[in-house]
Amino acid sequence: MMISLKSLIPIIQLAIFLTIEHANAKTPVHKADQEVSTTLIAGSKDAVFSSRASYTFNVKNTTDAPQTGTVSYIAVTPAGVTVAKESRKVNISKQSSSRFDFTIPEQKPGFYKINFMINVSDYDDTTRRVFGIRPEEIQSQHGRPADFDSFWQATKSELATVNPQFKMIEKADQETENRKVYLIEMRSLDNITVRGWLTIPKSTIKNKRFSTFLALPGYQVDLKPMLGEDDDIAIMALNVRGQGNSRDVIHPKRLDFISLNVEDKNKYVLRGAIMDCIRAIDFIYSRPELDPKRIEVSGGSMGGFLAAAVAGLDNRVQLISSQNPILSDIRNLSDQDDWPMYDLHKYAGEKGIKFDKVLDNLDYFDIKNFAQNIQTPILLGIGLLDHLAPPNNEYAFYNLIPRKYRGIMVFKDLGHEVPMTYIIKEGHRMRDKFGLF
């Protein structure tokens, strides 16, 4: 399948490696049960408010009988503590519609889950949403290791001692009418070989240097060559260690990757994975066909995590896009029963490791701790219904990024995904920055 990046950058990335199998579809805004339906409308376009949240709950009754009962809501903290609730008795005439306006009492800065319920004669249903109050004031309650910067500087220095042995192998059987395809290989931290794909537009212009879009993988996603119709963008898809075609040394089961060697911060799999991304930038710099002054790094979910970490460790790239990045404000996730914390708790129990030790090590991989070092424009995309990268945690990262480099798009009705509007924004941003017209 070929898609023009000129119109939609990078739709391939979002379709293939943003999502992970742990994400669940969310209940839609509009609910219908043949004859009674409801529609919930937030009082702001992104369900973020400065003081009091407000909603309109519309009920349409097309039956030939009145509907009596209640409409109600309950708002809770992420931990499930009730902060507000209200119930109203209703009598909705046959063949009619009714509107119910709710204003939630003022809350502290943060995000809150809210459920709207209807319980009437012939219909019962619940609509689940999330709203935010002054999220720009959200701050993590957990600090940064004193040796965080020195830990990562030492890691980068260790990477620098590894001979990259870059390889670029043309795959003529995979090329298209307008694009050449290459298998790429490089040695990374611990002398592990990682691989990926590079596709370059065919050009008659001698010594042309292309802007490069570096795609980072979601959790246990095998990235393949990414093709496009553009004549001005090279696309590099990296499979970090333990994923895709980089599994010859590290090859855990799918659910085991996130916890591999987490008991030792110097051996944890994500330490190497982050360095694999840094090495990929080294590769771009080594190639005469690729312009080192025009590089965007992008990823979703775990790829968003990797992009955020790269932003805090390497200022050689010019743009970063991080969609729904995982592992932000990790200690504020520690009681969560969902992935990835469930798997990390399970691993610690099986290995007889105290979970406090796991958390101590994860502090070095928490993206909020990379934030203050970011010196590259970064666009963050989040969904308020995301249970894998909750909005409170995402803002704990975002608020620590220097203001001049940060931007965010919030999607009130989405979970672990971003919509076409984000794709279009990212595409325009890249073309404007790199002068690709």
C-alpha positions as CSV (number, residue, x, y, z in Angstrom):
1,M,0.0,0.0,0.0
2,M,1.4,3.4,-0.9
3,I,0.4,6.6,0.8
4,S,1.5,10.2,0.1
5,L,3.3,11.7,3.0
6,K,2.7,15.1,1.5
7,S,-0.9,14.8,2.5
8,L,-0.8,12.5,5.5
9,I,2.4,12.2,7.5
10,P,2.7,9.6,9.0
11,I,-0.5,7.6,8.6
12,I,1.5,4.4,8.1
13,Q,3.2,5.0,11.5
14,L,-0.1,5.5,13.3
15,A,-1.8,2.6,11.7
16,I,0.9,0.1,12.3
17,F,2.9,0.9,15.4
18,L,1.0,3.3,17.6
19,T,-1.5,0.8,18.9
20,I,-0.7,-2.2,21.1
21,E,-3.0,-5.1,21.9
22,H,-3.6,-4.1,25.4
23,A,-5.7,-1.1,24.3
24,N,-9.4,-1.6,24.5
25,A,-12.1,0.1,22.4
26,K,-14.1,2.7,24.4
27,T,-17.8,3.2,24.7
28,P,-18.9,5.7,22.0
29,V,-20.5,9.0,22.8
30,H,-23.8,8.2,21.1
31,K,-25.7,5.3,22.5
32,A,-28.9,3.9,21.0
33,D,-31.2,1.0,21.9
34,Q,-33.6,1.2,19.1
35,E,-36.1,3.6,20.7
36,V,-34.2,5.4,23.5
37,S,-30.9,7.1,22.9
38,T,-28.5,9.4,24.7
39,T,-25.8,11.9,23.7
40,L,-23.3,13.4,26.0
41,I,-21.7,16.8,25.2
42,A,-18.8,18.2,27.2
43,G,-18.8,21.9,27.9
44,S,-15.4,22.4,26.3
45,K,-14.0,20.9,23.1
46,D,-11.3,18.9,24.9
47,A,-13.1,18.3,28.2
48,V,-10.5,20.5,30.0
49,F,-11.9,23.2,32.3
50,S,-10.4,26.0,34.4
51,S,-12.7,25.5,37.4
52,R,-16.1,23.6,37.1
53,A,-16.6,20.9,34.5
54,S,-20.0,21.0,32.7
55,Y,-21.9,18.5,30.5
56,T,-25.1,18.3,28.6
57,F,-26.9,14.9,28.7
58,N,-29.5,14.6,25.9
59,V,-32.1,11.9,26.0
60,K,-34.3,11.1,23.0
61,N,-37.4,9.0,23.5
62,T,-39.0,7.8,20.3
63,T,-41.2,5.2,21.9
64,D,-45.0,5.6,22.3
65,A,-44.7,5.4,26.1
66,P,-43.3,7.9,28.7
67,Q,-39.9,7.0,30.2
68,T,-39.6,7.5,33.9
69,G,-36.6,7.0,36.2
70,T,-33.4,8.9,36.8
71,V,-30.4,10.4,35.0
72,S,-27.3,10.8,37.2
73,Y,-23.6,11.1,37.2
74,I,-20.7,10.1,39.5
75,A,-17.2,11.6,39.3
76,V,-14.2,9.9,40.9
77,T,-10.4,10.4,41.2
78,P,-8.2,8.0,39.2
79,A,-8.0,6.0,42.5
80,G,-11.7,5.7,42.6
81,V,-12.5,8.2,45.4
82,T,-15.9,9.8,44.8
83,V,-15.7,13.6,44.5
84,A,-19.1,14.5,43.2
85,K,-22.4,12.9,42.2
86,E,-26.0,13.9,41.4
87,S,-29.2,12.1,40.5
88,R,-32.4,13.6,39.0
89,K,-35.8,12.1,38.6
90,V,-37.0,12.4,35.1
91,N,-40.3,11.8,33.2
92,I,-39.6,12.0,29.5
93,S,-42.8,12.2,27.4
94,K,-43.4,9.8,24.5
95,Q,-42.0,10.9,21.2
96,S,-39.9,13.7,22.8
97,S,-36.4,14.8,23.7
98,S,-35.1,16.2,27.0
99,R,-31.9,18.0,27.9
100,F,-30.2,17.9,31.2
101,D,-27.4,20.3,32.1
102,F,-24.9,19.3,34.8
103,T,-22.2,21.4,36.4
104,I,-19.7,19.5,38.5
105,P,-18.5,21.2,41.7
106,E,-15.0,22.7,41.5
107,Q,-12.1,20.3,41.9
108,K,-8.4,20.4,42.4
109,P,-6.1,20.3,39.3
110,G,-6.1,16.9,37.7
111,F,-8.2,14.5,35.7
112,Y,-11.3,12.8,36.9
113,K,-13.4,9.8,35.6
114,I,-17.1,10.6,35.2
115,N,-19.9,8.2,34.5
116,F,-23.3,9.4,33.3
117,M,-26.2,7.0,33.8
118,I,-29.7,6.7,32.6
119,N,-32.1,4.3,34.3
120,V,-35.7,4.7,32.9
121,S,-38.6,2.4,32.1
122,D,-37.2,0.7,29.0
123,Y,-33.5,1.7,29.0
124,D,-30.5,1.5,31.2
125,D,-27.0,2.7,30.1
126,T,-23.8,4.3,31.2
127,T,-21.5,6.7,29.3
128,R,-17.9,6.8,30.7
129,R,-15.7,9.9,30.2
130,V,-12.8,11.8,31.7
131,F,-12.5,15.5,32.3
132,G,-9.5,17.7,33.4
133,I,-9.2,20.7,35.7
134,R,-6.3,23.0,35.1
135,P,-3.9,20.2,34.0
136,E,-1.1,22.7,33.5
137,E,-0.8,22.8,37.3
138,I,-0.3,19.0,37.6
139,Q,3.0,18.1,39.2
140,S,4.5,14.7,40.1
141,Q,4.9,14.0,43.7
142,H,8.0,11.9,43.0
143,G,11.5,13.2,42.4
144,R,14.3,12.5,40.0
145,P,17.3,10.4,40.9
146,A,20.3,12.7,41.8
147,D,22.5,10.7,39.4
148,F,20.0,10.6,36.6
149,D,22.0,12.7,34.1
150,S,25.3,11.0,35.0
151,F,23.7,7.6,34.5
152,W,22.6,8.4,31.0
153,Q,25.8,10.2,30.1
154,A,27.7,7.1,31.2
155,T,25.4,5.0,29.1
156,K,25.9,7.2,26.0
157,S,29.6,7.0,26.6
158,E,29.4,3.2,26.7
159,L,27.5,3.2,23.4
160,A,30.2,5.4,21.9
161,T,32.8,2.7,22.5
162,V,30.9,0.2,20.3
163,N,31.9,0.1,16.7
164,P,28.5,0.6,14.9
165,Q,29.5,-1.4,11.8
166,F,26.7,0.2,9.8
167,K,25.3,-1.9,7.0
168,M,22.9,-0.9,4.3
169,I,21.7,-3.8,2.1
170,E,19.6,-3.0,-1.0
171,K,16.5,-5.2,-1.3
172,A,15.7,-4.8,-5.0
173,D,12.8,-7.3,-4.8
174,Q,11.0,-4.9,-2.5
175,E,11.6,-1.6,-4.3
176,T,8.7,0.2,-5.8
177,E,8.4,2.4,-8.9
178,N,9.6,5.5,-7.0
179,R,11.4,4.2,-3.9
180,K,14.4,2.0,-3.1
181,V,14.3,-0.3,0.0
182,Y,17.2,-1.2,2.2
183,L,17.7,-3.5,5.1
184,I,19.8,-1.6,7.7
185,E,22.0,-3.1,10.4
186,M,24.1,-1.6,13.2
187,R,25.8,-2.6,16.4
188,S,24.4,-1.0,19.5
189,L,25.0,-1.1,23.3
190,D,26.4,-4.4,24.5
191,N,27.5,-5.0,20.9
192,I,24.0,-6.2,20.0
193,T,23.0,-6.0,16.3
194,V,19.7,-4.1,15.7
195,R,18.0,-3.8,12.4
196,G,15.4,-1.9,10.6
197,W,14.4,-0.6,7.2
198,L,15.2,2.5,5.1
199,T,13.2,3.5,2.1
200,I,14.6,6.3,-0.1
201,P,12.9,8.1,-3.0
202,K,14.5,7.5,-6.4
203,S,15.9,10.7,-7.7
204,T,17.8,12.0,-10.7
205,I,19.3,14.9,-8.7
206,K,22.9,14.2,-8.0
207,N,24.0,14.3,-4.3
208,K,20.5,15.0,-3.1
209,R,20.1,14.8,0.7
210,F,16.7,13.8,2.0
211,S,14.8,14.8,5.1
212,T,14.4,11.7,7.3
213,F,11.4,10.4,9.2
214,L,12.6,8.0,11.9
215,A,9.7,5.7,13.1
216,L,10.1,4.0,16.5
217,P,8.2,0.8,17.3
218,G,5.3,0.2,19.6
219,Y,5.4,-2.7,22.1
220,Q,6.5,-5.9,20.4
221,V,5.6,-4.5,16.9
222,D,7.6,-5.8,13.9
223,L,8.1,-2.7,11.7
224,K,8.3,-3.3,8.0
225,P,9.6,-1.1,5.2
226,M,7.4,2.1,5.0
227,L,6.7,3.3,1.5
228,G,5.3,6.6,0.3
229,E,4.9,8.6,-2.9
230,D,7.0,11.5,-1.7
231,D,10.1,12.5,-3.6
232,D,11.7,14.4,-0.6
233,I,11.4,12.2,2.5
234,A,13.4,9.1,3.4
235,I,11.6,6.9,5.9
236,M,13.6,4.8,8.5
237,A,11.8,2.2,10.6
238,L,13.8,0.9,13.5
239,N,13.2,-2.4,15.3
240,V,14.9,-2.1,18.7
241,R,16.5,-5.1,20.4
242,G,14.0,-7.9,21.2
243,Q,11.5,-6.8,18.5
244,G,10.9,-7.5,14.8
245,N,14.1,-8.5,12.9
246,S,16.3,-7.6,16.0
247,R,15.4,-10.7,18.0
248,D,18.5,-12.9,17.4
249,V,20.1,-12.2,20.8
250,I,17.2,-10.9,22.9
251,H,14.0,-12.8,22.1
252,P,11.6,-12.7,25.1
253,K,8.0,-13.7,25.0
254,R,5.7,-10.8,24.2
255,L,4.6,-10.1,27.8
256,D,8.1,-10.6,29.2
257,F,9.8,-7.8,27.3
258,I,8.7,-4.9,29.5
259,S,10.2,-6.6,32.6
260,L,13.4,-8.1,31.2
261,N,16.2,-7.5,33.7
262,V,14.3,-4.7,35.4
263,E,16.0,-5.6,38.7
264,D,19.3,-4.1,37.3
265,K,19.1,-0.7,35.8
266,N,22.3,-1.3,33.9
267,K,20.9,-4.4,32.2
268,Y,17.2,-3.5,31.8
269,V,16.1,-4.0,28.3
270,L,14.8,-0.4,27.8
271,R,18.3,1.0,28.5
272,G,19.5,-0.8,25.5
273,A,16.4,0.0,23.5
274,I,16.9,3.7,24.1
275,M,20.5,3.5,23.0
276,D,19.4,1.6,19.9
277,C,17.4,4.8,19.0
278,I,20.5,7.0,19.6
279,R,22.5,4.6,17.4
280,A,19.9,5.0,14.6
281,I,20.5,8.8,14.7
282,D,24.2,8.0,14.4
283,F,23.3,6.0,11.3
284,I,21.4,8.9,9.7
285,Y,24.4,11.1,10.4
286,S,26.7,8.6,8.6
287,R,24.7,8.6,5.4
288,P,25.5,11.1,2.6
289,E,21.9,10.6,1.2
290,L,20.3,11.8,4.5
291,D,20.3,15.4,5.7
292,P,21.3,15.6,9.4
293,K,19.6,19.0,9.7
294,R,16.2,17.6,8.9
295,I,15.3,14.7,11.1
296,E,12.0,13.9,12.8
297,V,11.6,11.1,15.3
298,S,8.2,9.8,15.9
299,G,6.5,6.9,17.8
300,G,3.4,5.9,19.7
301,S,2.9,3.9,22.9
302,M,6.3,2.4,23.6
303,G,7.5,4.2,20.5
304,G,6.2,7.4,22.1
305,F,8.2,6.5,25.2
306,L,11.3,6.0,23.1
307,A,10.8,9.3,21.3
308,A,10.4,11.1,24.6
309,A,13.6,9.6,26.0
310,V,15.5,10.5,22.8
311,A,14.3,14.0,23.1
312,G,15.8,14.3,26.5
313,L,19.1,12.6,25.5
314,D,20.0,13.8,22.0
315,N,19.4,17.3,20.5
316,R,20.7,16.3,17.1
317,V,17.2,15.9,15.7
318,Q,14.9,18.8,14.8
319,L,11.4,17.5,15.6
320,I,9.9,14.9,18.0
321,S,6.4,13.4,17.9
322,S,5.3,11.3,20.9
323,Q,1.8,9.8,20.9
324,N,0.4,8.2,24.0
325,P,3.8,7.6,25.6
326,I,3.9,4.9,28.3
327,L,5.9,4.9,31.5
328,S,5.4,8.5,32.7
329,D,5.3,9.3,36.4
330,I,5.7,5.5,37.0
331,R,5.3,5.7,40.8
332,N,1.9,7.1,40.3
333,L,1.0,4.0,38.4
334,S,2.4,1.5,40.9
335,D,-1.0,0.3,42.3
336,Q,-2.5,0.0,38.8
337,D,-3.7,-3.5,37.9
338,D,-3.3,-2.9,34.2
339,W,-0.4,-3.4,31.8
340,P,2.5,-2.6,32.3
341,M,2.4,-2.5,36.1
342,Y,0.7,-5.9,36.4
343,D,3.5,-7.6,34.5
344,L,6.2,-5.8,36.4
345,H,4.6,-6.8,39.7
346,K,4.3,-10.4,38.5
347,Y,8.0,-10.5,37.4
348,A,9.1,-9.1,40.8
349,G,7.1,-11.7,42.6
350,E,8.5,-14.5,40.5
351,K,12.1,-13.3,40.9
352,G,11.7,-12.6,44.7
353,I,12.6,-8.9,44.1
354,K,11.2,-6.2,46.3
355,F,9.0,-3.9,44.2
356,D,10.6,-0.9,45.8
357,K,13.8,-1.9,44.1
358,V,12.0,-2.2,40.8
359,L,10.6,1.3,41.2
360,D,14.0,2.7,42.1
361,N,15.4,1.3,38.8
362,L,12.4,2.5,36.8
363,D,13.0,6.0,38.0
364,Y,15.8,6.1,35.5
365,F,13.4,5.3,32.7
366,D,10.5,7.5,33.7
367,I,9.9,9.9,30.8
368,K,9.1,12.8,33.2
369,N,12.7,12.6,34.3
370,F,13.9,13.2,30.8
371,A,11.6,16.2,30.3
372,Q,13.7,19.0,31.7
373,N,16.6,18.2,29.4
374,I,14.5,18.5,26.2
375,Q,15.8,21.1,23.7
376,T,13.9,19.9,20.6
377,P,10.3,20.9,19.7
378,I,8.1,18.0,20.8
379,L,4.4,17.4,20.0
380,L,2.6,15.2,22.4
381,G,-0.8,13.5,21.6
382,I,-2.9,12.1,24.4
383,G,-6.3,10.5,24.8
384,L,-8.3,11.2,28.0
385,L,-9.7,7.7,28.1
386,D,-6.2,6.1,27.9
387,H,-5.7,3.6,30.7
388,L,-2.2,2.7,29.6
389,A,-0.9,6.3,29.5
390,P,-3.4,8.2,31.8
391,P,-3.7,11.9,31.3
392,N,-2.5,12.8,34.8
393,N,0.7,10.9,34.1
394,E,1.1,12.4,30.6
395,Y,0.8,16.0,32.0
396,A,3.3,15.2,34.7
397,F,5.8,14.7,31.8
398,Y,4.5,17.5,29.6
399,N,4.5,20.2,32.3
400,L,8.2,19.6,33.0
401,I,9.2,20.2,29.3
402,P,10.6,23.8,28.8
403,R,7.7,25.8,27.4
404,K,9.5,26.9,24.2
405,Y,9.8,23.3,23.0
406,R,6.4,21.8,23.9
407,G,3.0,21.4,22.3
408,I,0.1,19.1,23.1
409,M,-3.1,17.8,21.5
410,V,-5.8,16.4,23.8
411,F,-8.5,14.1,22.5
412,K,-11.3,13.8,25.0
413,D,-13.1,10.7,23.4
414,L,-10.1,8.6,22.6
415,G,-8.0,6.0,24.5
416,H,-4.6,4.7,23.4
417,E,-4.6,6.3,20.0
418,V,-4.6,9.6,18.2
419,P,-6.9,10.7,15.3
420,M,-6.5,12.0,11.8
421,T,-6.3,15.6,13.1
422,Y,-3.0,14.7,14.9
423,I,-1.7,13.1,11.7
424,I,-2.4,16.2,9.6
425,K,-0.9,18.5,12.3
426,E,2.2,16.4,12.4
427,G,2.6,16.4,8.7
428,H,2.2,20.1,8.3
429,R,4.6,20.7,11.1
430,M,7.3,18.6,9.5
431,R,6.9,20.2,6.1
432,D,6.8,23.7,7.5
433,K,9.9,23.1,9.6
434,F,11.9,21.5,6.8
435,G,10.7,23.7,4.0
436,L,9.1,20.8,2.1
437,F,6.6,22.3,-0.4
